[in-house]
Structures are given as C-alpha cells and as structure tokens.
Amino acid sequence: MKKIQKNIDYGSSGRNYARMKTTVELDDIKLENIMASMNFKTRKEAIDWALTEGERLAVMQHIKANPWSASVLREGMDPDYDVLAARRAVRTHKEE
C-alpha cells in the first residue's frame, strides 16, 4: 500500500491546511479581475483568497439561518454582570 503524506501548514490563523494539487477550469477573466483589484501577484494567492472568502460567507449564511434562541443568549450572560460598572472601572483605571 502506498502511504499518503499530507503537507500541513498552520498558516497565520492557526488552522490546519492540507495542500493538494488539482486541475480546475477557471474563468480567466474573473481571475484576472480579482488579481488586479486585490493586487495579487499569483493565481494561487487569488484562488486561496477566493476560497477563504467563500468559506467566510458560508459561515455567515449558516449563522444567519440558525440564529441563537433567547434562552441560549440568556444562558450566555451572567445576570449579575453590570456593564456600566465595568465601564466605570475601566475609565477610573485609565485616569490613574
């Protein structure tokens, strides 16, 4: 059996990235427009950016489609927390 090795890169976000080469037909005009407007030097930079943006938008759509319920929001907040007192404490600390 052939052992498959993955080239893992943790990147600036700390996430795991498995590198793989692939062949894909792309719209060259769209790719050139992205490269020019975002000042990317390589096609790889533009494609990586587009994939990251697509992933970010998918997460945002998921969050929008599945909002937290009022009970979940209440559970996430300490009822004794006083935001105004916390702000006063920060201002007082800065003035010292």
N, C-alpha and C positions, 0 to 999 in steps of 0.2 A: 504494500500500500504506500502511496505517495503521501508524505507529510506536508500539509498546507501551512505555510508560515504567513502570518499577517504582520504587516509593518504598522505598528501602532504609534500614533502621535497624540500627545495630550493637548497640544495647542494652547493658546492663551486662555481659553475658557476652562481648561482642566478636564474637558470631556475626551473620551476615547474616540479616535478616528481610525477606522480600518481603511487602509489605502488599497485601491484596486484599479487596474487599468481596464477601460472599457471603450467600445466604439459606439458612438451615437451620432445620428444625423441631427444637426442643429441648424437653425435658421441663422445663416451667416450675417444677415443684415441686423437682426436683433442683437446678436453677439457683438458685432462691431459698434452698434449704438451704445450698448452698456459699457463696453471697454472705453469708448471715447468720453462718455458722460461721467464715468466714475474714475477716470484716469488709471485704469488697469493696464499693466504692461503685457500681461499674458492672458491667453484664453483660459488657462486653468484658474487664475485669480477671479476672472469674471464668472466662471461656472461655479466655483466654490461660494462666491458671494451670493449668486442666484439661488443655490441650494439652501444656504443658510437663511436667506430672506424667505424662501418658500416654507421652510420649517417653522420659522418665527410666525409667519402668517397663519399656518395651520394650527399652531398652539393658541394663538389669539382667537381664532374662529371656534376652537374647542371650548375655550373659557367662556366666550360669549354664548355659545349654545348650551352650556352646562353651568349656569350661574350658581353660586352658593345660596343655600336657603337662609332664611332669617335665623333659624336655630343654630346653624353652623357658625354664622357670624357672631351670634351671642356667645357661643361656647369659646370662640377665639379671643374674646375680650374679657379682661378681669373687671367685674362690676365695681370694684373698689378703686380702679385706676382713675386718677384725676389729671386729665391732660393739662388743665390750666395751672395746677400746682407744679407739674413737671416743667412747663414753660417758664414759670416764675423762678424756679430753682436754676434753670439754665441762665436766665438773664442775671440773676443775682451772682452766679458764679463768674460770668463774663465781666461784671462790673468790679470785681475784686482785684 
